[in-house]
Amino acid sequence: MAYSLVKLRLAPVFLSFLSCLTLPSNSTIALDKTLLAQQALSYQQKIKSLLRQNQPTSALEILKQSRNLALVDLLAQSFPTRNVNAPTTETIKQVAKNQNATLVQYSLLYQNVNVAGKRQTQTSDLVIWVIQPTGEISLRQVDLKAWQSKNKTTLADVINHLQQSHSQGIEGHKGIIKISDTTQNSSSLARKQLHELLIQPISDILPTKPEARVIFIPQDKLFLVPFATLQDENNQYLIEKYIISTAPSIQALDLLAKRHNSNTKSTQDVLIVGNPTMPTKPLNPGESFSKLSPLPGAEKEAKNIASIYNTQALIGDAATETTVVKRMSNARIIHLATSGFLGNSIENPGLLAFAPSSQDDGWLTAAEVSKLKLKAELVILSSCDSALGKITGDGVIGLSRAFLVAGANSVIASYGKISDESTTTLMTEFHSNLTKNPDKAVALHQAMLVTMKKYPNPQDWGMFTLVGLP
C-alpha cells in the first residue's frame, strides 16, 4: 500500500465539541430549548411559505432575521450607537457590491418525521441564495432526501467523515505522518459528494471570470466544510476556479467592513511568533496534562516570514504570553505559529500555547482574546483546529471569532491537523504574496495553488480558511 509522507504539527484536542448552554436547572434548560425550537419552527415555516410563493428575496430576509445575532451584537459594540437592525434586501445587495464578490448563502430546512414510532427532526432541503455584485439574487433548492438516497449517506455523515480524515486518518510516527490510499480515496469521494450538493446546483450562476471572488456563508455543519478543496467531476478543485473566503453571516461581514472603514488608527507593526517554549502546567489545576512537544517547523515558518518583513520573530522563551499580548495590541499583521487546542466549555472554546513567565501561565484563551483591543488587519492562527469550536446560528464560537470580536478584520484559521512541512511552504508563500498585493484572499488563493503543486494532498494545502473581510 502506498503512502505519502509529510511532517505533522501535532496538537492534541481536549474536547472536539462543547456543550451548548450552561443554565441553572434542568427545567430552565428544557424551557429554553422548547422556546428555541418553537422560534426555529416558526421561521422555517415562514421561509418555506415564501419559497412556495416564489419570493426568494423575502425568504432571505427572514433567514437573516432567524439567525443568532450574538456575534453581530458583539461587533456592534465597536460603534457609538449599538442598535443593529435586521438586514434588508438592499443591505444584502450593497454588501455584495462593496465586497465585489458573489455571496453564497446556505440554509438547511428541516421537517418532523416518525422513525420507529418516535418523532424526529431531519433535514429535508438545502436552500442556496447567490447574490451577485450587481445585486441580482438567485435561488436554488435541493431535495436533500433525494440526494441522500442517491448517495446512500447523509450530509452530516459525509461532513463528519471528511472532518475525521483531517485528524484521525493519520498515523503519526517520529514526526512523520502516513496517509493511506484508502483514506485519501474516501476523502476524495466526500469532497466530490459535497461539490455535487453545494456547488453543482449553482454552477450556472457562479462567476465565469477567472479567479472571481466568492464568499461562502455556511450554516450548521457546513461551517466545517473546507470549500477550497471541493472537487468537481473532472477532479478540479474549487480553489482553482475562484478566490474563496468565508463569513459567519452577511450582517457580520457588513459590520466588519464598516468597522474597518471607521477605524482611523493606523499601524505598520508586524508580529510573528513561532515555536514558543510550551507551558509546563495545565490551564486548570487538577487537569490531566501531557508534555507538549516543540514545533521546529513552526520556528522555521516564523523565521521565513520575519525575513520577508525584515523583522525578528518571537521564538522560544521570548514568546511569553505577556509579551505576545502586549505586542498584539499595536500590530497590523499577527502571525501565531504554535499549538492550538479546542476548549472544554462555552466560556473557553479554544486556547493557544505560549511560553509561561512569572506574569502568566502561557495559556491564551479565547475569552482572554475577546477582551483585547486590536487594530489588526489580519490574524493568522497557524495551529491545529483553530477554525473549529461550538457551531451556532451565526458561526463558530472559537478562537477565530474571539479575534474578530477583539478588533481583527480577518482571521486565517485551520479546519484540522496541519503539516509542519507544507504549512511552512504555504505561509511563506502567502506572506510573500501579501507584501506585493494587500488583498488577503488573493494572497491565500495564490499560496494554495503554489503549495498544491509541491504537496498535492488537499490536507497539505487546503486546511486553512480566510474568515471575515477578504
LOTIRO-665336 format. One record per residue (C-alpha): residue number from 0; residue in one letter; chain; x, y, z. Coordinates in Angstrom, 2 decimals. Layout:
# LOTIRO-665336
k NUM r A c A x X y Y z Z
...
//
This chain:
# LOTIRO-665336
k 0 r M c A x 0.00 y 0.00 z 0.00
k 1 r A c A x 1.35 y 3.42 z -0.98
k 2 r Y c A x 1.70 y 6.25 z 1.50
k 3 r S c A x 2.53 y 9.94 z 1.22
k 4 r L c A x 4.96 y 11.24 z 3.81
k 5 r V c A x 4.92 y 14.70 z 5.40
k 6 r K c A x 5.77 y 16.15 z 8.80
k 7 r L c A x 2.89 y 16.77 z 11.18
k 8 r R c A x 2.31 y 19.69 z 13.52
k 9 r L c A x 0.76 y 17.79 z 16.41
k 10 r A c A x -1.72 y 19.45 z 18.73
k 11 r P c A x -3.96 y 17.26 z 20.91
k 12 r V c A x -7.61 y 18.16 z 21.27
k 13 r F c A x -9.15 y 18.49 z 24.73
k 14 r L c A x -12.76 y 18.15 z 23.54
k 15 r S c A x -13.98 y 18.24 z 19.97
k 16 r F c A x -17.26 y 19.98 z 20.64
k 17 r L c A x -18.69 y 21.95 z 23.53
k 18 r S c A x -21.91 y 21.84 z 25.47
k 19 r C c A x -24.35 y 24.38 z 24.09
k 20 r L c A x -25.58 y 26.15 z 27.21
k 21 r T c A x -24.76 y 26.44 z 30.90
k 22 r L c A x -28.02 y 27.09 z 32.74
k 23 r P c A x -29.03 y 26.81 z 36.39
k 24 r S c A x -31.50 y 23.96 z 36.23
k 25 r N c A x -32.81 y 21.15 z 34.06
k 26 r S c A x -36.28 y 22.74 z 33.98
k 27 r T c A x -34.79 y 26.02 z 32.73
k 28 r I c A x -32.82 y 24.16 z 30.07
k 29 r A c A x -35.94 y 22.31 z 28.91
k 30 r L c A x -37.96 y 25.53 z 28.77
k 31 r D c A x -35.22 y 27.37 z 26.88
k 32 r K c A x -34.85 y 24.57 z 24.33
k 33 r T c A x -38.61 y 24.44 z 23.84
k 34 r L c A x -38.77 y 28.19 z 23.13
k 35 r L c A x -35.83 y 27.99 z 20.76
k 36 r A c A x -37.39 y 25.05 z 18.94
k 37 r Q c A x -40.71 y 26.91 z 18.60
k 38 r Q c A x -38.97 y 30.02 z 17.25
k 39 r A c A x -36.91 y 27.97 z 14.80
k 40 r L c A x -40.02 y 26.16 z 13.60
k 41 r S c A x -41.84 y 29.46 z 13.08
k 42 r Y c A x -39.00 y 30.88 z 10.97
k 43 r Q c A x -38.74 y 27.63 z 9.00
k 44 r Q c A x -42.45 y 27.75 z 8.18
k 45 r K c A x -42.18 y 31.37 z 7.04
k 46 r I c A x -39.21 y 30.58 z 4.79
k 47 r K c A x -40.92 y 27.55 z 3.26
k 48 r S c A x -44.09 y 29.57 z 2.64
k 49 r L c A x -42.18 y 32.36 z 0.90
k 50 r L c A x -40.28 y 29.86 z -1.23
k 51 r R c A x -43.57 y 28.28 z -2.33
k 52 r Q c A x -44.74 y 31.76 z -3.29
k 53 r N c A x -41.57 y 32.28 z -5.34
k 54 r Q c A x -40.33 y 35.11 z -3.11
k 55 r P c A x -36.63 y 34.26 z -2.66
k 56 r T c A x -35.52 y 37.74 z -1.53
k 57 r S c A x -38.19 y 37.91 z 1.17
k 58 r A c A x -37.19 y 34.41 z 2.29
k 59 r L c A x -33.57 y 35.56 z 2.51
k 60 r E c A x -34.57 y 38.48 z 4.75
k 61 r I c A x -36.45 y 36.10 z 7.05
k 62 r L c A x -33.45 y 33.79 z 7.13
k 63 r K c A x -31.17 y 36.65 z 8.27
k 64 r Q c A x -33.68 y 37.57 z 10.99
k 65 r S c A x -33.78 y 33.98 z 12.21
k 66 r R c A x -30.06 y 33.66 z 12.79
k 67 r N c A x -28.49 y 34.02 z 16.22
k 68 r L c A x -27.13 y 37.58 z 16.42
k 69 r A c A x -24.58 y 37.07 z 19.21
k 70 r L c A x -21.57 y 37.88 z 17.02
k 71 r V c A x -23.39 y 40.79 z 15.36
k 72 r D c A x -24.16 y 42.24 z 18.79
k 73 r L c A x -20.53 y 41.88 z 19.85
k 74 r L c A x -19.27 y 43.57 z 16.68
k 75 r A c A x -21.83 y 46.36 z 17.10
k 76 r Q c A x -20.22 y 47.32 z 20.42
k 77 r S c A x -17.44 y 48.94 z 18.39
k 78 r F c A x -19.86 y 51.62 z 17.15
k 79 r P c A x -21.14 y 54.71 z 19.02
k 80 r T c A x -24.72 y 53.53 z 18.56
k 81 r R c A x -25.09 y 49.83 z 19.25
k 82 r N c A x -28.51 y 49.43 z 17.65
k 83 r V c A x -28.37 y 46.86 z 14.86
k 84 r N c A x -31.30 y 46.39 z 12.54
k 85 r A c A x -32.03 y 43.18 z 10.65
k 86 r P c A x -30.55 y 43.42 z 7.14
k 87 r T c A x -32.88 y 44.32 z 4.28
k 88 r T c A x -32.58 y 43.05 z 0.72
k 89 r E c A x -30.96 y 46.34 z -0.26
k 90 r T c A x -28.38 y 45.98 z 2.53
k 91 r I c A x -27.53 y 42.47 z 1.39
k 92 r K c A x -27.11 y 43.63 z -2.21
k 93 r Q c A x -24.89 y 46.50 z -1.07
k 94 r V c A x -22.60 y 44.14 z 0.84
k 95 r A c A x -22.04 y 42.06 z -2.31
k 96 r K c A x -21.34 y 45.22 z -4.29
k 97 r N c A x -18.97 y 46.67 z -1.68
k 98 r Q c A x -17.00 y 43.42 z -1.49
k 99 r N c A x -17.08 y 42.99 z -5.29
k 100 r A c A x -17.85 y 39.35 z -4.59
k 101 r T c A x -20.52 y 36.77 z -5.19
k 102 r L c A x -22.10 y 35.83 z -1.86
k 103 r V c A x -23.32 y 32.26 z -1.43
k 104 r Q c A x -25.70 y 31.86 z 1.49
k 105 r Y c A x -26.66 y 28.32 z 2.56
k 106 r S c A x -29.64 y 27.32 z 4.68
k 107 r L c A x -30.86 y 23.91 z 5.80
k 108 r L c A x -34.59 y 23.27 z 6.11
k 109 r Y c A x -35.99 y 20.63 z 8.45
k 110 r Q c A x -39.11 y 18.54 z 8.82
k 111 r N c A x -40.58 y 16.35 z 11.54
k 112 r V c A x -40.80 y 12.64 z 10.71
k 113 r N c A x -41.79 y 9.46 z 12.53
k 114 r V c A x -38.94 y 6.98 z 12.98
k 115 r A c A x -39.79 y 3.73 z 14.76
k 116 r G c A x -42.81 y 5.42 z 16.30
k 117 r K c A x -40.82 y 8.41 z 17.57
k 118 r R c A x -40.99 y 11.99 z 16.33
k 119 r Q c A x -37.65 y 13.20 z 14.97
k 120 r T c A x -36.42 y 16.29 z 13.16
k 121 r Q c A x -34.47 y 15.65 z 9.96
k 122 r T c A x -33.01 y 17.84 z 7.24
k 123 r S c A x -35.29 y 17.92 z 4.21
k 124 r D c A x -33.94 y 20.59 z 1.85
k 125 r L c A x -30.88 y 22.72 z 1.18
k 126 r V c A x -31.60 y 26.28 z 0.05
k 127 r I c A x -28.83 y 28.29 z -1.61
k 128 r W c A x -29.03 y 32.01 z -2.32
k 129 r V c A x -26.47 y 33.52 z -4.70
k 130 r I c A x -26.08 y 37.30 z -4.51
k 131 r Q c A x -24.09 y 38.84 z -7.37
k 132 r P c A x -22.04 y 42.06 z -7.06
k 133 r T c A x -24.58 y 43.54 z -9.49
k 134 r G c A x -27.33 y 42.99 z -6.91
k 135 r E c A x -29.01 y 40.12 z -8.72
k 136 r I c A x -30.29 y 37.45 z -6.31
k 137 r S c A x -30.88 y 33.85 z -7.41
k 138 r L c A x -32.03 y 30.82 z -5.51
k 139 r R c A x -31.62 y 27.07 z -5.82
k 140 r Q c A x -33.38 y 24.46 z -3.69
k 141 r V c A x -32.04 y 20.91 z -3.39
k 142 r D c A x -34.03 y 17.93 z -2.16
k 143 r L c A x -31.70 y 16.54 z 0.49
k 144 r K c A x -33.72 y 13.38 z 0.93
k 145 r A c A x -33.26 y 12.52 z -2.75
k 146 r W c A x -29.55 y 13.38 z -2.64
k 147 r Q c A x -29.01 y 11.28 z 0.45
k 148 r S c A x -30.93 y 8.36 z -1.07
k 149 r K c A x -28.83 y 8.53 z -4.24
k 150 r N c A x -25.53 y 8.69 z -2.33
k 151 r K c A x -26.62 y 6.21 z 0.35
k 152 r T c A x -25.37 y 8.54 z 3.08
k 153 r T c A x -26.39 y 11.71 z 4.87
k 154 r L c A x -24.96 y 15.20 z 4.63
k 155 r A c A x -23.92 y 15.05 z 8.28
k 156 r D c A x -22.13 y 11.71 z 7.77
k 157 r V c A x -20.20 y 12.99 z 4.74
k 158 r I c A x -19.02 y 16.09 z 6.64
k 159 r N c A x -18.17 y 14.01 z 9.72
k 160 r H c A x -16.16 y 11.61 z 7.57
k 161 r L c A x -14.20 y 14.42 z 5.98
k 162 r Q c A x -13.63 y 16.09 z 9.35
k 163 r Q c A x -12.39 y 12.83 z 10.87
k 164 r S c A x -10.00 y 12.36 z 7.95
k 165 r H c A x -8.45 y 15.72 z 8.88
k 166 r S c A x -7.45 y 14.31 z 12.25
k 167 r Q c A x -7.96 y 10.54 z 12.51
k 168 r G c A x -6.89 y 9.34 z 9.06
k 169 r I c A x -3.30 y 9.95 z 10.07
k 170 r E c A x -0.72 y 7.65 z 11.57
k 171 r G c A x 1.99 y 9.55 z 13.41
k 172 r H c A x 5.49 y 8.16 z 13.70
k 173 r K c A x 8.56 y 10.20 z 14.74
k 174 r G c A x 7.27 y 13.43 z 13.25
k 175 r I c A x 6.18 y 11.79 z 10.01
k 176 r I c A x 2.57 y 11.13 z 9.02
k 177 r K c A x 1.35 y 8.43 z 6.71
k 178 r I c A x -1.89 y 8.87 z 4.80
k 179 r S c A x -3.15 y 5.62 z 3.31
k 180 r D c A x -4.60 y 5.28 z -0.18
k 181 r T c A x -7.89 y 4.16 z 1.39
k 182 r T c A x -8.17 y 7.32 z 3.47
k 183 r Q c A x -7.26 y 9.54 z 0.51
k 184 r N c A x -9.78 y 7.85 z -1.78
k 185 r S c A x -12.65 y 8.07 z 0.72
k 186 r S c A x -11.83 y 11.73 z 1.42
k 187 r S c A x -11.82 y 12.45 z -2.31
k 188 r L c A x -15.26 y 10.84 z -2.60
k 189 r A c A x -16.56 y 13.04 z 0.24
k 190 r R c A x -15.18 y 16.19 z -1.45
k 191 r K c A x -16.91 y 15.24 z -4.71
k 192 r Q c A x -20.19 y 14.46 z -2.94
k 193 r L c A x -20.10 y 17.85 z -1.21
k 194 r H c A x -19.28 y 19.57 z -4.50
k 195 r E c A x -22.26 y 17.84 z -6.11
k 196 r L c A x -24.54 y 19.07 z -3.34
k 197 r L c A x -23.16 y 22.51 z -2.52
k 198 r I c A x -21.65 y 23.79 z -5.79
k 199 r Q c A x -23.14 y 21.96 z -8.75
k 200 r P c A x -26.71 y 23.29 z -8.25
k 201 r I c A x -25.40 y 26.88 z -8.53
k 202 r S c A x -22.59 y 26.31 z -11.03
k 203 r D c A x -24.53 y 28.06 z -13.80
k 204 r I c A x -24.91 y 31.27 z -11.74
k 205 r L c A x -21.44 y 31.41 z -10.21
k 206 r P c A x -18.89 y 33.75 z -11.83
k 207 r T c A x -17.24 y 32.66 z -15.06
k 208 r K c A x -14.33 y 35.10 z -15.00
k 209 r P c A x -11.01 y 33.55 z -13.93
k 210 r E c A x -10.23 y 33.99 z -10.24
k 211 r A c A x -13.52 y 35.70 z -9.39
k 212 r R c A x -14.33 y 36.28 z -5.72
k 213 r V c A x -16.79 y 34.03 z -3.90
k 214 r I c A x -17.66 y 34.42 z -0.22
k 215 r F c A x -19.40 y 31.41 z 1.34
k 216 r I c A x -21.78 y 31.91 z 4.29
k 217 r P c A x -22.45 y 28.40 z 5.66
k 218 r Q c A x -24.92 y 27.11 z 8.22
k 219 r D c A x -24.65 y 24.42 z 10.88
k 220 r K c A x -22.19 y 21.65 z 9.94
k 221 r L c A x -21.40 y 23.39 z 6.65
k 222 r F c A x -19.07 y 25.59 z 8.72
k 223 r L c A x -16.78 y 22.53 z 8.83
k 224 r V c A x -16.50 y 22.25 z 5.04
k 225 r P c A x -13.14 y 23.29 z 3.51
k 226 r F c A x -14.67 y 24.79 z 0.38
k 227 r A c A x -11.31 y 25.29 z -1.35
k 228 r T c A x -10.80 y 21.50 z -1.52
k 229 r L c A x -14.16 y 20.50 z -3.02
k 230 r Q c A x -13.70 y 18.62 z -6.30
k 231 r D c A x -15.87 y 18.54 z -9.41
k 232 r E c A x -16.35 y 15.51 z -11.65
k 233 r N c A x -13.17 y 16.46 z -13.56
k 234 r N c A x -11.13 y 16.41 z -10.32
k 235 r Q c A x -10.68 y 20.20 z -10.41
k 236 r Y c A x -10.60 y 21.84 z -7.00
k 237 r L c A x -12.79 y 24.85 z -6.27
k 238 r I c A x -9.73 y 26.97 z -5.36
k 239 r E c A x -8.57 y 26.53 z -8.97
k 240 r K c A x -11.69 y 28.41 z -10.14
k 241 r Y c A x -12.34 y 31.09 z -7.54
k 242 r I c A x -10.78 y 33.31 z -4.90
k 243 r I c A x -12.52 y 31.93 z -1.81
k 244 r S c A x -13.26 y 33.22 z 1.66
k 245 r T c A x -15.95 y 32.60 z 4.29
k 246 r A c A x -18.01 y 34.73 z 6.65
k 247 r P c A x -20.15 y 33.95 z 9.72
k 248 r S c A x -23.05 y 35.93 z 8.23
k 249 r I c A x -23.76 y 38.67 z 5.69
k 250 r Q c A x -24.52 y 41.06 z 8.54
k 251 r A c A x -21.23 y 40.29 z 10.29
k 252 r L c A x -19.41 y 40.90 z 7.01
k 253 r D c A x -21.15 y 44.27 z 6.69
k 254 r L c A x -20.25 y 45.30 z 10.25
k 255 r L c A x -16.62 y 44.24 z 9.82
k 256 r A c A x -16.37 y 46.43 z 6.71
k 257 r K c A x -17.98 y 49.41 z 8.48
k 258 r R c A x -15.69 y 49.00 z 11.49
k 259 r H c A x -12.69 y 48.85 z 9.19
k 260 r N c A x -13.74 y 51.98 z 7.31
k 261 r S c A x -14.36 y 53.92 z 10.54
k 262 r N c A x -11.04 y 52.95 z 12.11
k 263 r T c A x -8.65 y 55.85 z 11.55
k 264 r K c A x -5.88 y 54.36 z 13.70
k 265 r S c A x -3.06 y 53.00 z 11.57
k 266 r T c A x -0.17 y 50.76 z 12.48
k 267 r Q c A x 2.53 y 49.05 z 10.45
k 268 r D c A x 3.89 y 46.70 z 13.11
k 269 r V c A x 4.06 y 43.00 z 12.19
k 270 r L c A x 4.11 y 40.39 z 14.96
k 271 r I c A x 5.47 y 36.96 z 14.11
k 272 r V c A x 5.53 y 34.17 z 16.71
k 273 r G c A x 6.83 y 30.64 z 16.18
k 274 r N c A x 7.62 y 27.60 z 18.33
k 275 r P c A x 7.22 y 29.19 z 21.78
k 276 r T c A x 8.53 y 27.28 z 24.77
k 277 r M c A x 5.45 y 25.28 z 25.73
k 278 r P c A x 3.53 y 25.64 z 29.02
k 279 r T c A x 4.52 y 23.12 z 31.67
k 280 r K c A x 1.22 y 23.06 z 33.57
k 281 r P c A x -2.44 y 22.58 z 32.55
k 282 r L c A x -4.76 y 25.56 z 32.18
k 283 r N c A x -6.76 y 24.49 z 35.24
k 284 r P c A x -5.21 y 22.83 z 38.30
k 285 r G c A x -6.01 y 19.15 z 38.54
k 286 r E c A x -6.49 y 18.58 z 34.80
k 287 r S c A x -4.53 y 15.80 z 33.13
k 288 r F c A x -1.55 y 17.16 z 31.27
k 289 r S c A x 0.94 y 15.72 z 28.81
k 290 r K c A x 4.18 y 17.45 z 27.97
k 291 r L c A x 3.88 y 19.34 z 24.70
k 292 r S c A x 6.48 y 18.76 z 22.03
k 293 r P c A x 8.41 y 21.65 z 20.45
k 294 r L c A x 7.46 y 22.70 z 16.91
k 295 r P c A x 10.65 y 23.13 z 14.85
k 296 r G c A x 8.60 y 23.53 z 11.68
k 297 r A c A x 6.71 y 26.43 z 13.24
k 298 r E c A x 10.03 y 28.06 z 14.12
k 299 r K c A x 11.25 y 27.75 z 10.53
k 300 r E c A x 7.92 y 29.15 z 9.33
k 301 r A c A x 8.16 y 32.15 z 11.66
k 302 r K c A x 11.76 y 32.92 z 10.69
k 303 r N c A x 10.93 y 32.70 z 6.98
k 304 r I c A x 8.05 y 35.13 z 7.41
k 305 r A c A x 10.04 y 37.51 z 9.63
k 306 r S c A x 12.70 y 37.78 z 6.94
k 307 r I c A x 10.02 y 38.83 z 4.43
k 308 r Y c A x 9.04 y 41.75 z 6.66
k 309 r N c A x 12.62 y 42.48 z 7.78
k 310 r T c A x 11.71 y 41.93 z 11.43
k 311 r Q c A x 12.50 y 39.50 z 14.24
k 312 r A c A x 10.19 y 36.64 z 15.21
k 313 r L c A x 9.42 y 35.83 z 18.84
k 314 r I c A x 10.83 y 32.33 z 19.37
k 315 r G c A x 11.18 y 30.01 z 22.36
k 316 r D c A x 11.43 y 31.68 z 25.78
k 317 r A c A x 11.00 y 35.14 z 24.24
k 318 r A c A x 7.45 y 34.30 z 23.12
k 319 r T c A x 5.78 y 34.63 z 26.51
k 320 r E c A x 2.04 y 35.11 z 26.72
k 321 r T c A x 2.51 y 38.56 z 28.29
k 322 r T c A x 4.92 y 39.73 z 25.58
k 323 r V c A x 2.74 y 38.38 z 22.75
k 324 r V c A x -0.42 y 40.05 z 24.13
k 325 r K c A x 1.39 y 43.36 z 24.55
k 326 r R c A x 2.79 y 43.27 z 21.04
k 327 r M c A x -0.56 y 42.25 z 19.52
k 328 r S c A x -2.26 y 45.47 z 20.62
k 329 r N c A x -0.36 y 47.55 z 18.03
k 330 r A c A x 0.19 y 45.01 z 15.27
k 331 r R c A x -1.26 y 45.31 z 11.77
k 332 r I c A x -0.50 y 41.67 z 10.97
k 333 r I c A x -0.33 y 38.96 z 13.64
k 334 r H c A x 1.04 y 35.52 z 12.77
k 335 r L c A x 0.92 y 32.88 z 15.52
k 336 r A c A x 2.59 y 29.55 z 14.70
k 337 r T c A x 2.08 y 27.49 z 17.83
k 338 r S c A x -0.01 y 24.70 z 19.33
k 339 r G c A x -3.73 y 25.37 z 19.45
k 340 r F c A x -6.48 y 23.50 z 21.27
k 341 r L c A x -10.22 y 23.29 z 21.47
k 342 r G c A x -11.51 y 24.21 z 24.92
k 343 r N c A x -13.85 y 22.33 z 27.20
k 344 r S c A x -16.59 y 24.88 z 27.86
k 345 r I c A x -18.61 y 27.62 z 26.19
k 346 r E c A x -16.66 y 30.11 z 28.28
k 347 r N c A x -13.37 y 28.70 z 27.00
k 348 r P c A x -13.91 y 27.43 z 23.43
k 349 r G c A x -10.22 y 27.50 z 22.48
k 350 r L c A x -6.71 y 28.41 z 23.56
k 351 r L c A x -3.19 y 28.95 z 22.25
k 352 r A c A x 0.09 y 27.92 z 23.88
k 353 r F c A x 2.91 y 30.39 z 24.56
k 354 r A c A x 5.91 y 30.46 z 26.84
k 355 r P c A x 4.93 y 30.83 z 30.51
k 356 r S c A x 6.52 y 33.51 z 32.67
k 357 r S c A x 6.26 y 34.93 z 36.17
k 358 r Q c A x 3.36 y 37.06 z 34.93
k 359 r D c A x 1.29 y 34.40 z 33.17
k 360 r D c A x 0.64 y 30.66 z 32.73
k 361 r G c A x 1.37 y 30.56 z 28.99
k 362 r W c A x -2.23 y 29.77 z 28.02
k 363 r L c A x -4.03 y 32.47 z 26.00
k 364 r T c A x -7.74 y 31.59 z 25.98
k 365 r A c A x -10.42 y 32.71 z 23.55
k 366 r A c A x -12.15 y 34.50 z 26.42
k 367 r E c A x -8.98 y 36.50 z 27.10
k 368 r V c A x -8.54 y 37.27 z 23.40
k 369 r S c A x -12.09 y 38.62 z 23.03
k 370 r K c A x -11.36 y 41.26 z 25.69
k 371 r L c A x -8.32 y 42.65 z 23.87
k 372 r K c A x -8.34 y 45.84 z 21.80
k 373 r L c A x -6.68 y 45.00 z 18.50
k 374 r K c A x -6.03 y 47.06 z 15.36
k 375 r A c A x -5.05 y 44.10 z 13.22
k 376 r E c A x -5.91 y 43.88 z 9.56
k 377 r L c A x -5.22 y 40.16 z 9.75
k 378 r V c A x -4.55 y 37.44 z 12.31
k 379 r I c A x -3.12 y 34.11 z 11.12
k 380 r L c A x -3.66 y 31.20 z 13.51
k 381 r S c A x -1.15 y 28.71 z 12.16
k 382 r S c A x -2.16 y 25.98 z 14.58
k 383 r C c A x -4.33 y 22.90 z 14.53
k 384 r D c A x -8.13 y 23.15 z 14.70
k 385 r S c A x -8.11 y 26.95 z 15.03
k 386 r A c A x -11.22 y 27.40 z 12.83
k 387 r L c A x -13.22 y 24.93 z 14.92
k 388 r G c A x -15.37 y 25.33 z 18.02
k 389 r K c A x -19.01 y 25.38 z 19.02
k 390 r I c A x -21.27 y 25.79 z 15.98
k 391 r T c A x -24.09 y 28.29 z 16.48
k 392 r G c A x -26.67 y 30.03 z 14.32
k 393 r D c A x -24.25 y 32.76 z 13.29
k 394 r G c A x -20.95 y 30.97 z 13.05
k 395 r V c A x -18.40 y 29.13 z 15.15
k 396 r I c A x -17.64 y 30.13 z 18.73
k 397 r G c A x -13.87 y 29.65 z 18.98
k 398 r L c A x -10.54 y 31.35 z 18.51
k 399 r S c A x -11.34 y 32.85 z 15.11
k 400 r R c A x -14.44 y 34.59 z 16.44
k 401 r A c A x -12.57 y 35.83 z 19.52
k 402 r F c A x -10.02 y 37.64 z 17.34
k 403 r L c A x -12.78 y 39.18 z 15.19
k 404 r V c A x -14.53 y 40.44 z 18.32
k 405 r A c A x -11.22 y 41.82 z 19.63
k 406 r G c A x -10.86 y 44.02 z 16.56
k 407 r A c A x -9.25 y 41.95 z 13.79
k 408 r N c A x -10.76 y 42.43 z 10.33
k 409 r S c A x -9.88 y 38.92 z 9.13
k 410 r V c A x -8.62 y 35.65 z 10.55
k 411 r I c A x -6.96 y 32.77 z 8.74
k 412 r A c A x -7.52 y 29.56 z 10.67
k 413 r S c A x -7.41 y 25.78 z 10.14
k 414 r Y c A x -10.10 y 23.10 z 9.87
k 415 r G c A x -7.98 y 20.32 z 11.38
k 416 r K c A x -4.47 y 18.97 z 11.79
k 417 r I c A x -1.83 y 20.76 z 9.74
k 418 r S c A x 1.53 y 19.61 z 8.46
k 419 r D c A x 4.72 y 21.38 z 9.54
k 420 r E c A x 6.39 y 20.99 z 6.18
k 421 r S c A x 3.59 y 22.04 z 3.83
k 422 r T c A x 2.29 y 24.76 z 6.16
k 423 r T c A x 5.72 y 26.38 z 6.16
k 424 r T c A x 5.59 y 26.46 z 2.35
k 425 r L c A x 2.00 y 27.74 z 2.30
k 426 r M c A x 2.52 y 30.50 z 4.86
k 427 r T c A x 5.84 y 31.67 z 3.44
k 428 r E c A x 4.25 y 31.94 z 0.02
k 429 r F c A x 1.19 y 33.69 z 1.46
k 430 r H c A x 3.18 y 36.46 z 3.16
k 431 r S c A x 5.41 y 36.89 z 0.14
k 432 r N c A x 2.25 y 37.45 z -1.92
k 433 r L c A x 0.79 y 39.79 z 0.68
k 434 r T c A x 3.76 y 42.15 z 0.54
k 435 r K c A x 3.15 y 42.57 z -3.20
k 436 r N c A x -0.65 y 42.83 z -3.02
k 437 r P c A x -2.54 y 43.62 z 0.23
k 438 r D c A x -5.53 y 41.55 z -0.90
k 439 r K c A x -5.61 y 38.74 z 1.67
k 440 r A c A x -7.94 y 36.42 z -0.23
k 441 r V c A x -5.86 y 36.70 z -3.39
k 442 r A c A x -2.65 y 36.05 z -1.44
k 443 r L c A x -4.09 y 32.88 z 0.13
k 444 r H c A x -5.53 y 31.76 z -3.20
k 445 r Q c A x -2.14 y 32.03 z -4.91
k 446 r A c A x -0.33 y 30.40 z -1.99
k 447 r M c A x -2.66 y 27.39 z -2.12
k 448 r L c A x -2.11 y 26.93 z -5.85
k 449 r V c A x 1.68 y 27.05 z -5.43
k 450 r T c A x 1.66 y 24.68 z -2.43
k 451 r M c A x -0.65 y 22.29 z -4.27
k 452 r K c A x 2.00 y 21.70 z -6.94
k 453 r K c A x 4.53 y 20.57 z -4.33
k 454 r Y c A x 2.08 y 18.84 z -1.97
k 455 r P c A x -0.92 y 17.51 z -3.98
k 456 r N c A x -2.84 y 16.14 z -0.98
k 457 r P c A x -5.61 y 18.65 z -0.05
k 458 r Q c A x -4.79 y 18.21 z 3.63
k 459 r D c A x -1.39 y 19.77 z 2.92
k 460 r W c A x -2.66 y 22.95 z 1.24
k 461 r G c A x -6.42 y 23.25 z 1.84
k 462 r M c A x -6.86 y 23.18 z 5.62
k 463 r F c A x -6.98 y 26.97 z 6.04
k 464 r T c A x -9.86 y 29.38 z 5.52
k 465 r L c A x -9.99 y 33.17 z 5.47
k 466 r V c A x -12.82 y 34.33 z 7.75
k 467 r G c A x -14.02 y 37.93 z 7.60
k 468 r L c A x -13.02 y 40.67 z 5.18
k 469 r P c A x -11.28 y 39.32 z 2.06
//
